Amino acid sequence: MATNAEIAAKLLRDAATFFRHVGEQNDPIKDQMDSNAQAYDTIAELVETEPTAEFDLIDQR
C-alpha cells in the first residue's frame, strides 16, 4: 500500500509532466512551463526524502 507521501510525490511528478507537455506544444510559454515543472519535481523530491520537514515561506506580496 502506498503512503500519502508516495501518492503526493507521484501526483506532483505527473503535474510536472503535464507542464512539460504544455510547454512543448506552446513555445511562447515553454520557459514558464519548464520552470513550473522543475518546481513540482523539486517538491516531489522533498516529499519523498523528507516528508515531515518544514521550511519558512517568504511572504511575496
MMTF fields as JSON, N, C-alpha, C and O atoms, coordinates in Angstrom:
{
  "mmtfVersion": "1.0.0",
  "mmtfProducer": "UNKNOWN",
  "numBonds": 243,
  "numAtoms": 244,
  "numGroups": 61,
  "numChains": 1,
  "numModels": 1,
  "chainsPerModel": [1],
  "groupsPerChain": [61],
  "chainIdList": ["A"],
  "bondAtomList": [4, 2, 8, 6, 12, 10, 16, 14, 20, 18, 24, 22, 28, 26, 32, 30, 36, 34, 40, 38, 44, 42, 48, 46, 52, 50, 56, 54, 60, 58, 64, 62, 68, 66, 72, 70, 76, 74, 80, 78, 84, 82, 88, 86, 92, 90, 96, 94, 100, 98, 104, 102, 108, 106, 112, 110, 116, 114, 120, 118, 124, 122, 128, 126, 132, 130, 136, 134, 140, 138, 144, 142, 148, 146, 152, 150, 156, 154, 160, 158, 164, 162, 168, 166, 172, 170, 176, 174, 180, 178, 184, 182, 188, 186, 192, 190, 196, 194, 200, 198, 204, 202, 208, 206, 212, 210, 216, 214, 220, 218, 224, 222, 228, 226, 232, 230, 236, 234, 240, 238],
  "bondOrderList": [1, 1, 1, 1, 1, 1, 1, 1, 1, 1, 1, 1, 1, 1, 1, 1, 1, 1, 1, 1, 1, 1, 1, 1, 1, 1, 1, 1, 1, 1, 1, 1, 1, 1, 1, 1, 1, 1, 1, 1, 1, 1, 1, 1, 1, 1, 1, 1, 1, 1, 1, 1, 1, 1, 1, 1, 1, 1, 1, 1],
  "groupList": [{"groupName": "MET", "atomNameList": ["N", "CA", "C", "O"], "elementList": ["N", "C", "C", "O"], "formalChargeList": [0, 0, 0, 0], "bondAtomList": [1, 0, 2, 1, 3, 2], "bondOrderList": [1, 1, 2], "singleLetterCode": "M", "chemCompType": "L-PEPTIDE LINKING"}, {"groupName": "ALA", "atomNameList": ["N", "CA", "C", "O"], "elementList": ["N", "C", "C", "O"], "formalChargeList": [0, 0, 0, 0], "bondAtomList": [1, 0, 2, 1, 3, 2], "bondOrderList": [1, 1, 2], "singleLetterCode": "A", "chemCompType": "L-PEPTIDE LINKING"}, {"groupName": "THR", "atomNameList": ["N", "CA", "C", "O"], "elementList": ["N", "C", "C", "O"], "formalChargeList": [0, 0, 0, 0], "bondAtomList": [1, 0, 2, 1, 3, 2], "bondOrderList": [1, 1, 2], "singleLetterCode": "T", "chemCompType": "L-PEPTIDE LINKING"}, {"groupName": "ASN", "atomNameList": ["N", "CA", "C", "O"], "elementList": ["N", "C", "C", "O"], "formalChargeList": [0, 0, 0, 0], "bondAtomList": [1, 0, 2, 1, 3, 2], "bondOrderList": [1, 1, 2], "singleLetterCode": "N", "chemCompType": "L-PEPTIDE LINKING"}, {"groupName": "GLU", "atomNameList": ["N", "CA", "C", "O"], "elementList": ["N", "C", "C", "O"], "formalChargeList": [0, 0, 0, 0], "bondAtomList": [1, 0, 2, 1, 3, 2], "bondOrderList": [1, 1, 2], "singleLetterCode": "E", "chemCompType": "L-PEPTIDE LINKING"}, {"groupName": "ILE", "atomNameList": ["N", "CA", "C", "O"], "elementList": ["N", "C", "C", "O"], "formalChargeList": [0, 0, 0, 0], "bondAtomList": [1, 0, 2, 1, 3, 2], "bondOrderList": [1, 1, 2], "singleLetterCode": "I", "chemCompType": "L-PEPTIDE LINKING"}, {"groupName": "LYS", "atomNameList": ["N", "CA", "C", "O"], "elementList": ["N", "C", "C", "O"], "formalChargeList": [0, 0, 0, 0], "bondAtomList": [1, 0, 2, 1, 3, 2], "bondOrderList": [1, 1, 2], "singleLetterCode": "K", "chemCompType": "L-PEPTIDE LINKING"}, {"groupName": "LEU", "atomNameList": ["N", "CA", "C", "O"], "elementList": ["N", "C", "C", "O"], "formalChargeList": [0, 0, 0, 0], "bondAtomList": [1, 0, 2, 1, 3, 2], "bondOrderList": [1, 1, 2], "singleLetterCode": "L", "chemCompType": "L-PEPTIDE LINKING"}, {"groupName": "ARG", "atomNameList": ["N", "CA", "C", "O"], "elementList": ["N", "C", "C", "O"], "formalChargeList": [0, 0, 0, 0], "bondAtomList": [1, 0, 2, 1, 3, 2], "bondOrderList": [1, 1, 2], "singleLetterCode": "R", "chemCompType": "L-PEPTIDE LINKING"}, {"groupName": "ASP", "atomNameList": ["N", "CA", "C", "O"], "elementList": ["N", "C", "C", "O"], "formalChargeList": [0, 0, 0, 0], "bondAtomList": [1, 0, 2, 1, 3, 2], "bondOrderList": [1, 1, 2], "singleLetterCode": "D", "chemCompType": "L-PEPTIDE LINKING"}, {"groupName": "PHE", "atomNameList": ["N", "CA", "C", "O"], "elementList": ["N", "C", "C", "O"], "formalChargeList": [0, 0, 0, 0], "bondAtomList": [1, 0, 2, 1, 3, 2], "bondOrderList": [1, 1, 2], "singleLetterCode": "F", "chemCompType": "L-PEPTIDE LINKING"}, {"groupName": "HIS", "atomNameList": ["N", "CA", "C", "O"], "elementList": ["N", "C", "C", "O"], "formalChargeList": [0, 0, 0, 0], "bondAtomList": [1, 0, 2, 1, 3, 2], "bondOrderList": [1, 1, 2], "singleLetterCode": "H", "chemCompType": "L-PEPTIDE LINKING"}, {"groupName": "VAL", "atomNameList": ["N", "CA", "C", "O"], "elementList": ["N", "C", "C", "O"], "formalChargeList": [0, 0, 0, 0], "bondAtomList": [1, 0, 2, 1, 3, 2], "bondOrderList": [1, 1, 2], "singleLetterCode": "V", "chemCompType": "L-PEPTIDE LINKING"}, {"groupName": "GLY", "atomNameList": ["N", "CA", "C", "O"], "elementList": ["N", "C", "C", "O"], "formalChargeList": [0, 0, 0, 0], "bondAtomList": [1, 0, 2, 1, 3, 2], "bondOrderList": [1, 1, 2], "singleLetterCode": "G", "chemCompType": "PEPTIDE LINKING"}, {"groupName": "GLN", "atomNameList": ["N", "CA", "C", "O"], "elementList": ["N", "C", "C", "O"], "formalChargeList": [0, 0, 0, 0], "bondAtomList": [1, 0, 2, 1, 3, 2], "bondOrderList": [1, 1, 2], "singleLetterCode": "Q", "chemCompType": "L-PEPTIDE LINKING"}, {"groupName": "PRO", "atomNameList": ["N", "CA", "C", "O"], "elementList": ["N", "C", "C", "O"], "formalChargeList": [0, 0, 0, 0], "bondAtomList": [1, 0, 2, 1, 3, 2], "bondOrderList": [1, 1, 2], "singleLetterCode": "P", "chemCompType": "L-PEPTIDE LINKING"}, {"groupName": "SER", "atomNameList": ["N", "CA", "C", "O"], "elementList": ["N", "C", "C", "O"], "formalChargeList": [0, 0, 0, 0], "bondAtomList": [1, 0, 2, 1, 3, 2], "bondOrderList": [1, 1, 2], "singleLetterCode": "S", "chemCompType": "L-PEPTIDE LINKING"}, {"groupName": "TYR", "atomNameList": ["N", "CA", "C", "O"], "elementList": ["N", "C", "C", "O"], "formalChargeList": [0, 0, 0, 0], "bondAtomList": [1, 0, 2, 1, 3, 2], "bondOrderList": [1, 1, 2], "singleLetterCode": "Y", "chemCompType": "L-PEPTIDE LINKING"}],
  "groupTypeList": [0, 1, 2, 3, 1, 4, 5, 1, 1, 6, 7, 7, 8, 9, 1, 1, 2, 10, 10, 8, 11, 12, 13, 4, 14, 3, 9, 15, 5, 6, 9, 14, 0, 9, 16, 3, 1, 14, 1, 17, 9, 2, 5, 1, 4, 7, 12, 4, 2, 4, 15, 2, 1, 4, 10, 9, 7, 5, 9, 14, 8],
  "groupIdList": [1, 2, 3, 4, 5, 6, 7, 8, 9, 10, 11, 12, 13, 14, 15, 16, 17, 18, 19, 20, 21, 22, 23, 24, 25, 26, 27, 28, 29, 30, 31, 32, 33, 34, 35, 36, 37, 38, 39, 40, 41, 42, 43, 44, 45, 46, 47, 48, 49, 50, 51, 52, 53, 54, 55, 56, 57, 58, 59, 60, 61],
  "secStructList": [7, 7, 7, 2, 2, 2, 2, 2, 2, 2, 2, 2, 2, 2, 2, 2, 2, 2, 2, 2, 2, 2, 2, 2, 2, 7, 4, 4, 4, 2, 2, 2, 2, 2, 2, 2, 2, 2, 2, 2, 2, 2, 2, 2, 2, 2, 2, 2, 2, 7, 6, 6, 7, 7, 7, 7, 7, 7, 7, 7, 7],
  "xCoordList": [0.849, 0.0, 0.9, 1.898, 0.54, 1.328, 1.037, -0.079, 2.057, 1.875, 1.327, 1.366, 0.822, 0.341, 1.465, 1.237, 2.669, 3.808, 4.128, 4.441, 4.055, 4.317, 3.27, 3.597, 2.032, 0.962, 1.138, 0.992, 1.451, 1.66, 2.82, 2.717, 3.91, 5.067, 4.699, 5.117, 3.923, 3.513, 2.626, 2.792, 1.694, 0.829, 1.639, 1.381, 2.607, 3.457, 4.264, 4.392, 4.799, 5.565, 4.669, 5.083, 3.451, 2.5, 2.18, 2.067, 2.037, 1.791, 2.994, 2.826, 4.191, 5.401, 5.419, 5.762, 5.054, 4.992, 3.963, 4.205, 2.826, 1.796, 2.344, 2.171, 3.0, 3.555, 4.569, 4.588, 5.394, 6.375, 5.68, 6.103, 4.616, 3.883, 3.223, 3.236, 2.653, 2.04, 3.105, 2.869, 4.276, 5.361, 5.857, 6.192, 5.909, 6.352, 5.401, 5.814, 4.133, 3.131, 2.887, 2.178, 3.473, 3.236, 4.547, 4.869, 5.291, 6.621, 6.642, 7.591, 5.637, 5.692, 5.704, 6.204, 5.155, 5.12, 6.017, 5.94, 6.849, 7.702, 8.583, 8.667, 9.239, 10.122, 9.357, 9.835, 8.172, 7.369, 6.907, 6.918, 6.505, 6.052, 7.205, 7.019, 8.383, 9.554, 9.895, 10.278, 9.756, 10.003, 8.989, 9.349, 7.738, 6.699, 7.002, 6.893, 7.379, 7.689, 8.841, 8.793, 9.866, 11.015, 10.6, 11.061, 9.736, 9.26, 8.502, 8.707, 7.64, 6.88, 7.801, 7.614, 8.791, 9.754, 10.546, 10.81, 10.92, 11.677, 10.854, 11.358, 9.605, 8.753, 8.47, 8.393, 8.316, 8.124, 9.314, 9.145, 10.511, 11.729, 11.738, 12.079, 11.363, 11.331, 10.294, 10.554, 9.135, 8.074, 8.539, 8.226, 9.281, 9.778, 10.904, 10.925, 11.832, 13.021, 12.861, 13.48, 12.034, 11.841, 10.372, 10.063, 9.471, 8.039, 7.556, 6.499, 8.291, 7.841, 8.684, 8.507, 9.6, 10.446, 9.602, 8.537, 10.1, 9.423, 10.37, 11.589, 9.788, 10.586, 9.722, 8.498, 10.368, 9.662, 9.302, 10.139, 8.058, 7.633, 7.917, 7.709, 8.38, 8.657, 7.402, 6.856, 6.952, 5.772, 6.142, 6.956, 5.553, 5.901, 4.765, 4.491, 4.121, 3.04, 3.577, 2.81],
  "yCoordList": [-1.176, 0.0, 1.246, 1.301, 2.215, 3.448, 4.386, 4.433, 5.124, 6.134, 7.417, 7.594, 8.296, 9.584, 10.347, 10.993, 10.277, 10.972, 10.408, 11.165, 9.106, 8.497, 8.925, 9.213, 8.959, 9.386, 10.857, 11.238, 11.675, 13.102, 13.322, 14.146, 12.601, 12.737, 12.326, 12.975, 11.256, 10.826, 11.877, 12.177, 12.436, 13.478, 14.708, 15.304, 15.078, 16.216, 15.939, 16.814, 14.749, 14.395, 14.335, 14.718, 13.856, 13.847, 15.278, 15.553, 16.172, 17.575, 18.168, 18.936, 17.822, 18.306, 17.835, 18.6, 16.587, 16.054, 16.819, 17.133, 17.115, 17.89, 19.257, 19.666, 19.96, 21.272, 21.173, 22.022, 20.155, 19.981, 19.764, 20.315, 18.962, 18.721, 20.001, 20.275, 20.771, 22.042, 22.955, 23.589, 23.022, 23.852, 23.404, 24.234, 22.103, 21.577, 21.977, 22.117, 22.16, 22.489, 23.991, 24.421, 24.788, 26.233, 26.964, 27.321, 27.181, 27.778, 29.102, 29.334, 29.985, 31.25, 31.089, 31.958, 29.982, 29.785, 28.631, 28.209, 28.131, 26.983, 27.222, 26.363, 28.379, 28.646, 28.632, 28.073, 29.242, 29.259, 27.853, 27.484, 27.074, 25.71, 24.83, 23.99, 25.024, 24.278, 24.663, 23.81, 25.935, 26.401, 25.788, 25.341, 25.772, 25.146, 23.667, 23.162, 22.983, 21.555, 21.311, 20.382, 22.134, 21.978, 22.174, 21.453, 23.144, 23.375, 22.153, 21.737, 21.586, 20.413, 19.218, 18.473, 19.027, 17.944, 18.133, 17.166, 19.362, 19.648, 19.324, 18.704, 19.737, 19.457, 17.96, 17.429, 17.273, 15.816, 15.144, 14.241, 15.589, 15.031, 15.281, 14.39, 16.492, 16.808, 15.961, 15.475, 15.786, 14.98, 13.541, 12.907, 13.031, 11.653, 11.515, 10.557, 12.452, 12.287, 12.834, 12.325, 13.869, 14.474, 14.868, 16.058, 13.899, 14.207, 15.059, 15.682, 15.098, 15.906, 17.156, 17.859, 17.435, 18.625, 19.888, 19.889, 20.947, 22.239, 23.288, 23.179, 24.312, 25.457, 26.702, 26.632, 27.837, 29.096, 29.591, 29.611, 29.987, 30.587, 32.078, 32.718, 32.616, 34.042, 34.727, 34.343, 35.731, 36.482, 37.313, 38.231, 36.998, 37.667, 38.563, 38.611, 39.255, 40.155, 41.386, 42.256],
  "zCoordList": [0.0, 0.0, 0.0, 0.718, -0.792, -0.911, 0.255, 0.772, 0.652, 1.698, 1.065, -0.153, 1.914, 1.428, 0.734, -0.289, 1.28, 0.685, -0.699, -1.618, -0.852, -2.157, -3.195, -4.346, -2.768, -3.67, -4.034, -5.196, -3.042, -3.299, -4.271, -5.18, -4.089, -4.974, -6.396, -7.354, -6.541, -7.883, -8.537, -9.719, -7.787, -8.343, -8.758, -9.804, -7.941, -8.286, -9.553, -10.409, -9.674, -10.877, -12.118, -13.213, -11.936, -13.055, -13.491, -14.686, -12.541, -12.871, -13.601, -14.548, -13.172, -13.845, -15.297, -16.198, -15.519, -16.882, -17.709, -18.874, -17.109, -17.79, -18.21, -19.358, -17.296, -17.62, -18.763, -19.654, -18.736, -19.817, -21.169, -22.185, -21.171, -22.416, -22.93, -24.131, -22.027, -22.427, -23.034, -24.063, -22.397, -22.907, -24.264, -25.109, -24.482, -25.776, -26.9, -28.051, -26.564, -27.568, -27.711, -28.62, -26.813, -26.798, -26.553, -25.42, -27.615, -27.48, -26.709, -25.959, -26.857, -26.113, -24.588, -23.874, -24.099, -22.643, -22.186, -21.032, -23.065, -22.747, -21.525, -20.647, -21.46, -20.32, -19.002, -18.015, -18.976, -17.747, -17.384, -16.21, -18.363, -18.098, -17.608, -16.728, -18.176, -17.705, -16.267, -15.466, -15.946, -14.576, -13.61, -12.521, -14.013, -13.187, -12.97, -11.853, -14.033, -13.942, -12.977, -12.17, -13.058, -12.161, -10.7, -9.816, -10.458, -9.088, -8.564, -7.424, -9.384, -8.964, -8.73, -7.767, -9.599, -9.407, -8.112, -7.396, -7.817, -6.597, -5.352, -4.416, -5.341, -4.185, -4.084, -2.976, -5.199, -5.17, -4.497, -3.677, -4.847, -4.236, -2.727, -1.949, -2.32, -0.884, -0.152, 0.948, -0.749, -0.131, 0.053, 1.06, -0.915, -0.813, 0.203, 0.976, 0.212, 1.042, 2.458, 3.392, 2.625, 3.945, 4.128, 4.19, 4.214, 4.218, 5.393, 5.299, 6.472, 7.614, 7.833, 8.828, 6.907, 7.042, 6.917, 6.3, 7.511, 7.461, 6.921, 7.058, 6.301, 5.868, 5.942, 5.831, 6.129, 6.224, 4.832, 3.93, 4.67, 3.414, 3.47, 4.501, 2.387, 2.308, 1.795, 0.761, 2.511, 2.097, 0.875, 0.974, -0.276, -1.52, -2.022, -3.222, -1.123, -1.546, -2.151, -2.563]
}
